[in-house]
Amino acid sequence: MGGRRDFPLGSVALLSFTCALAVLVACATVTRGTASDSGAAGPSSRGAHVEWSDKFSPPPLGIASDPKRFIGAKPDFLLAELGKPFALRKEAPAQVWQYRAEQCVLDIFLYEEDDGPAVVYLEARDLQAAPAEPGVCLGNLLEIAELSEN
């Protein structure tokens, strides 16, 4: 049998998958920086230059920026929390309230219920139309709304 040892194909496949997964996780890790702490203008995403501003930095995902808090909300609640939408579209049977921040766009979908329109879904995207985290975008919008009140 010599010094050769055969490994089952499943072990090699599992090892390859684990290594590939580790590489993907390492590549997906994003660090946040600013011009003052790294000497660069900021992190980049997919080759695009992105500058971070303390005023619009992603807040910690707390209760205020939890998108689930908005599910079932009525228009009065949206106006009180976020102010007037940038755009309001009617796409029967839905209303789409669109809010914009410096780094993202948030679409809030309201459908008619027995007691009036209510939020059923939120969707966020960055300025290049790539999907974004709704909680982060919502947090930025809440921060903007708070600053505009003061």
C-alpha positions in Angstrom: 0.0 0.0 0.0 3.1 2.2 0.2 2.9 5.7 1.7 -0.1 6.8 -0.2 -3.3 7.4 1.7 -6.6 7.9 -0.2 -9.1 10.4 1.2 -12.8 10.1 0.6 -14.0 12.6 -2.0 -16.5 14.0 0.6 -13.7 15.1 2.9 -11.9 16.9 0.1 -15.1 18.6 -1.0 -15.9 19.6 2.6 -12.4 21.0 3.0 -12.6 22.9 -0.3 -16.0 24.3 0.6 -14.8 25.4 4.1 -11.8 27.2 2.6 -13.9 28.9 0.0 -16.4 30.0 2.6 -13.6 31.4 4.8 -12.3 33.4 1.8 -15.7 34.8 1.1 -16.3 35.8 4.6 -13.0 37.6 4.7 -13.7 39.4 1.5 -17.2 40.4 2.7 -15.8 42.1 5.9 -16.1 45.8 5.5 -14.2 48.3 7.7 -15.3 51.8 8.2 -12.8 54.6 8.0 -12.6 58.3 7.6 -10.1 60.6 6.0 -8.8 61.6 9.5 -8.1 58.1 10.8 -6.7 56.4 7.8 -5.2 59.1 5.6 -7.6 58.0 2.8 -10.9 59.5 1.7 -12.8 56.5 3.1 -13.7 52.9 2.3 -14.6 51.9 -1.2 -17.4 49.5 -2.3 -17.2 47.6 -5.5 -14.6 50.1 -6.8 -16.8 53.1 -6.1 -15.5 55.9 -3.9 -17.6 56.4 -0.8 -17.0 59.1 1.7 -18.3 58.7 5.2 -19.7 61.7 7.0 -20.2 61.7 10.8 -23.6 63.4 10.2 -24.9 60.5 8.1 -22.9 57.5 9.4 -24.8 54.3 9.9 -26.3 54.3 13.4 -26.3 51.2 15.6 -29.4 49.1 14.7 -31.5 49.9 17.8 -35.2 50.0 18.3 -35.6 53.3 16.6 -34.1 52.1 13.3 -35.7 48.6 13.4 -37.7 48.3 10.2 -40.1 45.9 11.9 -41.3 48.9 14.1 -42.7 50.4 10.9 -44.7 47.4 9.7 -48.4 48.2 10.2 -47.7 51.9 10.6 -50.2 54.5 9.3 -49.3 57.5 7.3 -49.5 59.8 10.3 -46.8 57.8 12.0 -44.6 58.0 9.0 -45.0 61.8 8.8 -44.3 62.1 12.5 -41.1 59.9 12.4 -39.7 60.7 8.9 -41.4 63.8 7.7 -42.8 64.3 4.2 -41.6 61.7 1.7 -39.4 62.8 -1.2 -41.8 61.2 -3.6 -45.2 59.5 -3.3 -46.3 57.1 -6.0 -49.6 55.3 -6.3 -49.1 51.8 -7.9 -52.5 50.3 -7.4 -53.2 48.8 -4.9 -50.1 50.2 -3.2 -48.8 53.6 -2.2 -45.0 53.9 -2.3 -43.5 56.6 0.0 -39.9 57.3 -1.1 -37.4 58.8 1.3 -33.8 59.8 0.3 -30.7 60.2 2.4 -27.2 61.1 1.3 -26.3 57.4 0.9 -29.6 55.5 0.3 -33.2 55.5 -0.9 -35.9 53.9 1.2 -39.2 52.8 -0.4 -42.1 52.2 2.1 -45.0 50.3 0.6 -48.5 50.9 2.1 -51.5 48.8 1.2 -55.2 49.7 2.0 -56.6 48.0 5.1 -60.0 48.3 6.8 -58.8 51.3 8.8 -56.8 53.0 6.0 -53.4 52.5 4.4 -50.7 50.7 6.4 -47.0 49.8 5.9 -46.5 46.2 4.8 -42.9 46.3 3.4 -39.8 48.5 3.3 -37.0 48.2 0.7 -33.7 50.1 0.7 -31.0 50.6 -2.0 -27.9 52.6 -2.3 -27.5 55.4 -4.9 -26.3 52.9 -7.5 -29.6 50.9 -7.0 -27.8 48.0 -5.3 -29.8 46.5 -2.3 -29.0 48.2 1.0 -29.8 47.3 4.6 -33.2 48.9 5.4 -32.3 49.4 9.1 -29.2 51.4 8.3 -31.0 53.6 5.7 -34.0 54.0 8.1 -31.6 55.1 10.9 -30.0 57.7 8.6 -33.5 59.0 7.7 -34.5 59.2 11.3 -31.3 61.1 12.1 -32.0 63.6 9.2 -35.6 64.0 10.5 -34.4 64.7 14.0 -31.8 67.2 12.8 -34.4 69.0 10.7 -36.7 69.4 13.7 -33.9 71.2 15.7 
